[in-house]
Amino acid sequence: MIYQPPTGARDLLPLDVAQKHWIEERLQQVFQRYGYHQIITSTLERLDTLMAGGAIERRSVIQLQGAEEEELGLRPELTASIARAAVTRMAGVTYPQRLYYTANVFRRTKGSSYNRQQEFYQAGVELLGGGGGFADAEILLLVAECLQELGLTNWRLILGEAGIARSLLSPFPPQLQDTVRKAIASLDRVTLENLPLSDELKARSLLLLDLRGNPADVLQQVASLDLDESQIEAVHHLKSLIALLDECYPGVNSQFPLILDLSLVQTLDYYTGIVFEVVSDRNQTHILGQGGRYDRLLGLYHPQGESSPGIGFALNIEELQQVLLGSSQLPKFTPASNWLVVPENPNAYADAFAYAQKLRSSSHQVQVEMELEGRNSHIIREYARNRRIGQIAWIKAGGMPTIESLNARSHISC
């Protein structure tokens, strides 16, 4: 029998881990510079916690059976878990709360086939208690700085507005709204053209599909629609937000590449304001991150329904790793040990272990390997070169170590 990981799972080998940590460490540095603090929530959640407010489709949750028939699920994202933790465990704290995480999430994706990935790694933030345009701007600027910290240049931020998207769908027959919404979300023009809609509604659906591009052009198109008061307010908010970003990044479309997409419909129903995706210019199927505003979510977990505004995003570590592979930033090798300590005969092992411990306890934080197999010197040197180990300490019983630098290929006694 050949043992393999469970369907949809995969192992991360040392180089994968080194690259993952490289990305996560830089993202955490940015989060911390903005005043965010790390939170760790449970991998397991009650199913009703995950599905509160239509946050998650039940079929996407990998479910487990808890004690006394309690329905549990592996978290498919972190926002619901952090909202639950904030309400139930952080009562009385001062808002706003700036929280960040690096974690794995689990979900069944639509159209799952054999061995389709079900475990993913994310890093993200949640700004709880931050409402309004300035909080929106902080989150979008934070996204941009994260990508700059990683050295990414070929990316775009696609910005939408959940409230506008939903209200523009309201004139469609209730039984067709979900179909129209999914067709728009997947840019499926053929389905829209063949739906049993009046000419007016069909034209409206195709207009919604095309509300995407340069922010000024899209906002001009939206202004031609018959908007109600709440829609007009949301449009004004978008104009103010884009103007603020332009002040921070003069010439937003060059330094902060922004596409306004009012057809952007997120799969999570708890979003109430701006929503956004970050995509790679090279391959727009690579969604590097996503997020948005959720001003009613925290109230779903509060006994009295008291809520606070919230906004956040998650960056997808594997997608970032894929687009960075062709660059020079990511580590190309696993970290090399600094030393290889080699006992020259069986009587020298006690001295070799002692010398290795001396090196490890130094203030230089060095990595030290021990030769344990008693191999000959040629094989040992070949091993050290293949592993990019800088120095070998040859140890005799009771004698002084002989230090060999593989870079200089010289022998030094000390």
Buried (B, 14 or more C-beta within 10 A) or exposed (E): EEEEEEEBEBEEEEBBBBBBBBBBEBBBEBBEEBEBEEBEBEEEBBBEBBBBBEBBBEEBBBBEEEEEEEBBBBBBBBBBBBBBBBBEEBEEEEBBBBBBBBBEBBBBEEEBEEEEBBBBBBBBBBBBBBBBBEBBBBBBBBBBBBBBBBEBEEBBBBBBBBBBBBBBBEEBEEEBBEBBBEBBBEEBBEBBEEBEBEEEBBEBBEBBBBBBEEBEEBBEBBEEBEBEEEBEEBBEBBBBBBEBBBEEBEEBEEBBBBBBBBBBBBEBBBBBBBBBBBBBEEEEEBBBBBBBBBBBBBBBBBEEEEBBBBBBBBBBBBBBBBBBEEEEEBEEEBEEBBBBBBBBEEEBBEBBBEBBEEBBEEEEEBEBBBBEEEEEEEEBBEBBEEEEBBBBBBBBBEEEBBBBEBEEEEEEEE
